[in-house]
Amino acid sequence: IPVRQIALRPLDRSQTGRFIADALRCPEEKTIPLAEILYRKSGGNPFFLGQLLKTVYDEKLLLLNTRDHCWEWEPESVQKLQMADDVVDLLLGKLQKLPEE
């Protein structure tokens, strides 16, 4: 099978905003503060961006408002969250949290 290499570029700010809005099924203008925080952390790397969003959820900083059927978060809390500076550190941190078995 021939191997093809495809160079993927980082997302820009507006693409990051759409990524977050699509993931959370929220209007893009509502997600701007969260998208900006995650864009600065991820540098637009789509994989890292998705993992950071999952980390925000795992830390219970992203909550579903079942009454209004939308996601909610506190930008200040997300900003204060200690997140890995790169994909490798993020994945190593996740591996370290796994049980020894």
Secondary structure, 3 states (H helix, E strand, C coil): CCCCCCCCCCCCHHHHHHHHHHHHCCCHHHHHHHHHHHHHHHCCCHHHHHHHHHHHHHCCCEEEECCCCEEEECHHHHHHCCCCCCHHHHHHHHHHHCCCC
